[in-house]
Amino acid sequence: MSIHKPRGTNDILPDQVAAWHNLEKTVQAVAGEYGYREIRTPIFEHTELFARGVGEHTDIVEKEMYTFLDRGSSSLTLRPEGTAPIVRAFVENGLYNQVLPCKVYYLGPMFRYDRPQAGRYRQFHQFGVEALGSADPLLDAEMIKMADEVCRRLGITQREMHINSLGCRGCRPAYIQKLRQHLQGRLAALCDNCRARFDRNPLRVLDCKNEACRRETADSPAPVDSLCADCAAHFAAVLNGLQALELQYVVDMRLVRGLDYYTLTAFEIMVSEIGAQSSIGGGGRYDRLVEECGGPATPGVGFAFGLERLLLAREQQAAVNAEPSGLEVFIAALAAADRIPALQLAAQLREQGISVELDFLGRSLKAQMKFAGKIGARLVVIIGGEEATRDAVVVRDMRAAKQQELQRSELAGFLVETLEQ
Ligand code: HAM
């Protein structure tokens, strides 16, 4: 019996890796332009970090974590998201004593025991950014602009920026009470999930995807209408910043996010093409999280994109050119006796930074030429035969479909020069 990969995981095969590299390079370039530096944290953390940070009553903590006891009986969890680990690292390494705001980005796998479907996996990858140490609403606006710029750079043109404000600890309880009162009389018409959420996390009733629930909750009070004066001013300043940056947005009262740490600004980037999973990235402000993780009171704001969803959206929307193979030279050996010189020549050329491939399947010259074409070699060096007696080789330019004889001593210089053109 053959063994399959675990449900909800993906192999990223060599043919697909070029698209990943290209995506990673693009998001890293944008992060660099906005002043973010990379941070790398462990793939697993103490379970308590997520229980405390993400929130005990969230779907992630209740149903989706990969939690296990290690051999020393510590409860560990494969990270389901990146924000809580970054905050932990910020506190643990005393980064609050350094230059603020602390602006970091990360790229890497995350794990959630979700029901797999297109764009939803159990191991997926995120590109995320976090800025810790500033409560300035213009930082929120800049962050949203950066998320938008990532999409623009990738050619994801059909996108919508949804934004909301969830208020602060001061004004949210009154809003939740108002929402509960509104929903109370309609509970019978809501789905089981929403009824369970009504008690524990009523905000999440607003983002239920069920059509009947959406109809019932369409006239619910909006969070932005219940903000205290400070939160309302913050939200107005964020929107003002976005207008100054000429960024189009939709204020969306249903955008409540699935993690408990958010305060004030919340945002998501939506696309319609990738099936049920229309949000390709999201984030917001989390002004209490550093303190909850044992650090000094420090505001924070950030977002994360799912890389698989960015790739899906890009595939749907942008014409992505096939990446060249990157292989520069193929060395064809005419006869068995030419294989050792071919091996030596390949090693010499690689020392000079040229990428070289050889035949290891005993192919004929004709088959080797065909193979060189198939793997996209730019130049082919044919070694052996009569030319070898003159210490020469034949070089074929596969693009120009021309070949010429060269002395071995001229070969490296010629290859380097041709490859630079
Ligand atoms: P999130 O909305 O849970 O936020 O995840 C961010 C993105 O990760 C989603 O928009 C989606 O693209 C991707 N994603 C989430 N779950 C899956 C899945 N099962 N399969 C594929 N992709 C998925 C966070 O994780 C926050 N930490 C974002 C943040 C950073 N907020 C502040 N800073």
Boltz pocket constraint, residues with backbone or C-beta under 6 A from the ligand:
constraints:
  - pocket:
      binder: B
      contacts: [[A, 80], [A, 81], [A, 82], [A, 83], [A, 112], [A, 114], [A, 119], [A, 120], [A, 121], [A, 122], [A, 123], [A, 124], [A, 125], [A, 126], [A, 128], [A, 129], [A, 130], [A, 258], [A, 259], [A, 279], [A, 280], [A, 281], [A, 282], [A, 283], [A, 284], [A, 285], [A, 301], [A, 302], [A, 303], [A, 304], [A, 305], [A, 306], [A, 307], [A, 308], [A, 309]]
      max_distance: 6.0
